[in-house]
Amino acid sequence: MTTPLNVALIGYGYVGKVFHAPLLSHTPGFHLHTVVSRDAGKVHADLPHMRVVADAQQAFADPAIDLVVIASPNDSHASLALAALDHGKHVVVDKPFTVTVAEAESVIARARDRGRLVSVFQNRRWDADFLTVQQLVRDDVLGDIAELHSHFDRYRPQVQSRWRESAAAGAGLWFDLGPHLLDQAVQLFGMPLALQVDLALQRQDAQAPDYFHAQLRYRRCRVHLHAGSLVAANGLRFAVHGQRGSYQKHGLDGQEQALRAGTQPGEMGWGEDSESGRLELVDGEGHVSVQTLPSQPGDYRRYYQAMHAAMVDGTPPPVSAEQALALMRLIALGERSNAERRELTVA
């Protein structure tokens, strides 16, 4: 039997607690060895026997640790990743990779110098509805795609006292949900020719963008990415329109909700989408057929399964450093587009 790879998880806030800890604990080949947190009681309430240390450097210096997973506030990602790499660890960083392109470049250069892997946790590549859209595009079911609308809307009228909604670098929806929606679009269609982004602070007392709308321009296709915090009727997730028809899907992938409720990855029904999509196709004579299309099963563990294979077998990581850097450049270009109020060409 192969010895499991030991993981140190940096941060036990929402992302560390809800996503990384349970996914790592239920992915064969990984052993969650250490959690870095200043609140050991919070960790032990969920993981009674877990080793908890308050200082990340203590985890980095531990020769037993093979992989460091960084789930701390965004503005600390780069410094923690650099320190972990300097201690010879492979690194997974929760999205966004870093706050600036320069930081991303420095982390990638350090990983190359140290001969270590660095990857970004883009779990929503394994959303049930996105996998379904990806298959429809891959199989050319809708023909040439003219429009894709991707929404991740919420109704959260009250600004919460947390770093994600603060004025800190890397806070706000563009850095929170933007990386997910941009990454999915690039996975479907590649890098766009140009993009235009509108960011706004819409809620009273908002300190960071709580709204964005981005248009990605391709040769023929237009991709619209949208997230808002004051959308009470927030059902639409995807609408895809092509020469042969359309696909629409309402409701979010249920894995995050299941994890929040304490469901363990792999339990009965894990990754199944309770809401099916609607596929409407038009034949050459103009006849319309409508069918309910169940989503493919999703599974966020597939990210860590691929990461394990990359570390052990040398296969490509689930999200490469090059993909992570390209996405950071899109995020930065989006900020510039918003500041200049115009469409910008993607280099």
Secondary structure, DSSP 8 states (H G I E B T S, - for coil): ----EEEEEE--SHHIIIIIHHHHHTSTTEEEEEEE-S-HHHHHHH-TT-EEES-HHHHHT-TT--EEEE-S-GGGHHHHHHHHHHTT-EEEEESSS-SSHHHHHHHHHHHHHHT--EEEE-GGGG-HHHHHHHHHHHTTTT-SEEEEEEE---B--S--SSGGGSSSTT-SHHHHTHHHHHHHHHHHH-S-SEEEEEEE--STT--S--EEEEEEE-SS-EEEEEEESB-SS--EEEEEEETTEEEEEES--SHHHHHHTT--TTSTTTT--SS-EEEEEE-TTS-EEEEEE------THHHHHHHHHHHHH----SS-HHHHHHHHHHHHHHHHHHHHTS-EE--
